[in-house]
Amino acid sequence: MARLVSLNVGMPQDVPWRGRTVHTGIFKYPVEGRRLVRRLNVDGDGQGDLGGHGGENRAVLVYQRQSYEHWRRFLGRDDLEDGRFGENFTVDGLPDDEVHIGDRYRIGEAEFEVTQPRVTCFRVGMRLGEPRMPSLLVAHHRPGFYLRVVTEGHVQAGDEIVRTRTGRHAMSVADVDALLYLPGRDRDALRKAVDIPALSPGWQGSFRDLLAAEEPAPRGWSGFRPLRVARVVPESTTVASLHLAAEDGAPLPRPEPGQYLTLRVPGAGDPAPVRSYSLSAAPSDREYRISVKRDGVVSSYLHTHLAAGAVVDVAAPRGDFVLTRDDRPVVLISAGIGATPVLAMLHALAANRASREVWWLHTTRTAAEHGFADEAHRLLASLPHGHEYIRYTAENGWLTRETLSTLNLPADGTAYLCGPDAFMTAMRESLVSLGFDPARVHSELFGGVSAINPGLTGVVRKTPHPPAGTAGTGPAVTFARSGLTVPWNDRYPSLLEFAEACDVPTRWSCRTGVCHTCVTPVLSGRVRYDPDPLEPPAPGEALVCCARPREDVVLDL
């Protein structure tokens, strides 16, 4: 008979970690007596990052005494007390390879349902002082698991644990965890996993994505290749478009609407700066169009030194900010040069004669700086349900929630946002408050991607810069979106730590079901790993959390 041997709680606190402050509830400690378990957590307990932890499907975390014994032997440690892995229930029994997703258990007065394996984020490594821990939990098939509260009630240490129902398909916690995180997935197992009603929505979505995935589309080419400037077209007082084609006139890989190109521009500096620009025209295999605002050294060089016949080094189209294929209404919102990727989406909708509702909302400083005005108006006029709203900030200020609320936007639609960071944040919050599903509000910054590392407090976004201290002597590392090239320094254990030392925005947090631990496109160069990842990334990508440059490398960060 399984038994609850320790009941552990702890409220979120700010904890110093690697020169940062993390707001986290990972620190749990045993408590005496009975505690009421409610729908969202145990009385006296809380979570710091509600995006990746907590909520109805992750109300209670369970870990086993048997796993504690395993880690004591494996790590050679005798300081692993109950609660050290951040669990609410330390149990005797209920091993991960015998507990099934969807199993129900009665403990004390309460009843629970198993919803998912633990998502192994960096916090468990921080709590144990062992950075390898998130990877080890998966590799050793000992993640632990979350419970949903079916019936609220009091529990206490010593309560027996009785299974009252077995989950559909009897898939164990360890098997489901391996199905997401380890290679060699079985499609039949994926189909069973998405057919388990108790499995949390985040994990179900991840498995649906894996089932739906086709063979990866060709990336076009590796590294950089020369493309010829076919022509340069002024779009406004500050914006010009460069039309690029293959030197031999051969077809190019057709991009998705919303993707971007990365250019390496040797004449604009030493080392040659690297910049990314959104594709702004209809997807084509004959010619690419990028539109560049003149606002810096590299963009000024492109404006003044490139003419028809010039050759530039270009990486293949890439990016996940793309128009989805469905019949929902579309809302395209942009500011300034942020119009470029959503303009490509508008081109695609017009080319396909989309019958759905399409909204074009754009704001820029003045009419003189309003690029693509006639082009966008013409495209919208060709759509049976096209709508347009333009706002000049010099006259009327920025778009606001109040303005959006007067437009009758379709809240059941999908929104695509591009512009400055503050503008994107305000527009997202406004749309969600007006009834848009947050999962269908997509955004793309045309500078460096915003960081995803929830739980850090007091973070101020800084301009990327070389790391402090003595310069490195290793291979050149270029962060393409951030526009920074610096020599590698061996005092950093990975490219992730190197990026953070340069204040390059990074994305290392585990989210609902999927671990987005620094999977970053590699535009050119090669990396090596220490330690080797559990599942190697796809060709053309790198896990920068454990990668170091083998040679000069260009990363999409």
LUMMIDREN-620147 format. One record per residue (C-alpha): x, y, z negated. Coordinates in steps of 0.1 Angstrom, whole numbers, plus 5000, padded with zeros to 4 digits. Layout:
! residues N
XYZ ...
//
This chain:
! residues 557
500050005000 501450345010 501550614983 501950994980 505151024959 505651404960 503351694968 505451994980 504552354987 506252684993 505253035006 507153195035 510253395025 512953595043 516153395045 519553515058 520853295086 523753355110 523753725104 519953745110 516853725087 514353445093 510853455079 510153095072 508152855050 510652565054 511552575017 509152345000 509452214964 507551944944 504652054922 502951874893 499251794891 496351824916 496252064945 493252144968 493952075004 491952305026 491452315064 494652515071 497052405043 497652305007 496852564980 500052754973 501652665007 502152875039 504052885072 506253165085 505953115123 502253035130 503053005167 504952685162 503652565128 500452565108 496852585120 494152325120 496252065139 499352115118 497852175083 499951925065 503451785073 504351435062 507851275058 508850935044 511050825015 512450565038 513750835062 515351015033 517250705025 518350675062 519651035063 521450995030 523350705044 523850855079 524951205067 526751085036 524751315013 523151274979 521451614977 518351534997 515451584973 511751554981 510551855002 513951915017 512751845052 509952105048 507251845043 504051885022 503651515016 506651295008 505250945011 506350585004 505450395036 503850535068 506850495090 506750685123 506950365144 503750225126 501550535122 499450615153 498250945167 494550955157 494950735126 492850855097 493950825061 492250885027 494451035000 492851134968 489551314975 490651425010 490751255044 493251335071 493951265108 497351225125 497651485153 501251505165 504851435157 506751715140 508251965165 511851965155 512852335155 516052505142 514552575108 515052215096 518752245105 518952575087 517352425056 519752125055 522852325066 523152075095 522752235130 522451885146 519351795127 516651885152 518351665178 519051395153 515451365142 514351285178 517351065186 516850855155 513050835161 512350985126 510451315132 507651285107 504151395116 501351645111 497851585097 494551765104 492251795073 489051605081 487551635046 488951895021 489751774986 492251744958 495351534960 498351464937 501551264936 500750904929 497650884950 497250574972 497050625009 494450415027 494050395065 490350435074 490650435112 493150345139 493750595167 492750535203 495450335222 497450285190 500350495202 502850545174 504250885163 507750765173 506550655208 504650985215 507651185203 510050995226 507551025255 507951405254 511651445244 513451145258 514151045294 512650735312 508950835307 506250585317 503350735336 500850485321 501950595286 501450955296 497950875308 497150705275 498550995255 496351255272 493351025265 493851045227 491251305214 493151355182 496451465199 496951835194 496152055224 499852165228 501051815232 498151715255 499052015277 502651915278 501751565289 499351685315 502051905329 504351605331 501651395349 500951675373 504551745381 505451665417 508951615429 510851935422 510552175451 513852235469 515752525453 516952635488 520652645480 523052635452 525052935441 525153245463 524953265501 525353555525 522153715538 522053995564 520254315559 517754335587 516554685579 516154935551 512755105546 512055405523 508955345502 508855655480 511255925468 512955675445 512255325460 513655155492 512954805505 515754585518 514654315543 517054015543 517453735567 519853445574 522853545593 522153285620 518353355621 517553005606 514452965584 514753045547 513052855518 509552995514 509253155479 506253155456 504453495453 505953665422 509453515424 512653715426 516153715442 519453765424 522153965443 525853985437 527154315449 531054325451 531354685463 529454825433 531954735406 534654505393 533754235383 531054225410 527754315392 524754085395 521154215395 517754055401 514954205422 511454085427 510253975462 507654235472 506154105504 504153815516 506053485511 507953415544 510553175557 511853425582 512653725560 512753825523 511854175511 513054325479 512254675467 514754865446 514255175425 517355405424 518055435387 521655305381 525055235396 524154915414 520755035427 522355365439 525055155457 522254955475 520455275484 523555455498 525855185512 523654925527 522254955562 521054715589 523754465596 525354465561 525754135543 525054065506 525453755484 522053615473 520953335451 517853135461 514353255451 513353155415 511153245386 508053115369 505953435371 503953315401 500353325413 498453015401 496352815426 492752835413 489553025420 489453245390 489353625393 492753795394 493754105376 497154255387 498454535364 501754705369 503755015361 506355185384 508654945402 506854665383 504454665412 506754455433 506054095421 502254155418 502354315453 503653985466 500753815449 498354065465 499853985499 499353615493 495653665483 495053885514 496753635537 494553355523 491453575526 490653505489 486953525482 487453575444 487453905426 490854085428 491754385407 494754615413 495654845384 498755045389 500355335370 503255555379 504555905371 503356105402 501856055436 505256125452 506755835433 503855605441 505455335463 503355095484 500155305479 498955265515 500054905517 498254805486 495154995496 495054825530 495454475515 492654545490 490354665517 490754335535 489454145505 485654105501 485854165463 488954395459 489054675433 491654945428 492455175399 495555415401 496755635372 499455895373 501055935339 502156295345 498556395348 496556145326 499055945305 499455575304 496755305308 494955235275 492554985261 489855245263 490455295300 490454915306 487254875287 485455105312 486454905343 484354595338 487354365342 486553995345 487453845311 487253495326 490053575350 493853545350 495953865345 499453925358 501454205342 504754365352 506354685338 508354815309 508354605277 506154845257 503654875285 503354495288 502854455251 500054715251 498354575281 498454215268 497054325234 494354525252 493254245275 493153995247 491054225226 488654265256 488053885257 490853755280 492353415271 495953485259 497053175279 495853335311 497653665306 501053625322 503853885322 507253955338 509754205327 511854335356 514854375334 516054105309 513453855298 512153925264 513453715236 511453425222 512753365187 509753405163 510353415126 513253665129 512553985111 513854335115 515054255151 515854565171 516254515209 519754645219 521354695253 523454385262 527154445256 530454255253 530854085219 532654255191 536254175184 539054045207 538053985243 538053625254 540353475281 538053205294 535853175325 533653475334 530053445321 527453655339 524053705324 522153795356 519053955343 520854155317 523554275342 526454175320 529653995329 532153905301 534953655297 534153345276 535553345241 536253005225 535353125190 531653075200 530452715198 527952755227 526652985254 523653055232 525753195204 527753385230 524553545244 523353635210 526753805202 526254005234 522554095224 521353925255 517753825250 517553445243 514653195241 515452925216 512352865196 510352545196 506652615205 503452405205 504552065218 507352175241 510852265230 512052565251 515552545236 517452755261 516652575293 518152845317 518652835354 522352835365 522753045396 526352935401 529152755383 529252455360 528852395323 529852115299 528051995268 529051945232 527151745220 525551585250 521851665252 519251395245 517851455280 520051625306 518351935321 517151935357 519752015384 520452385385 519552435349 521452425316 520752385279 522752675266 522252575230 524952315235 526652425267 530052585273 531352715307 533552475327 534252755352 532853095361 529153075356 526153295364 523053235341 519553365345 519553555312 
//
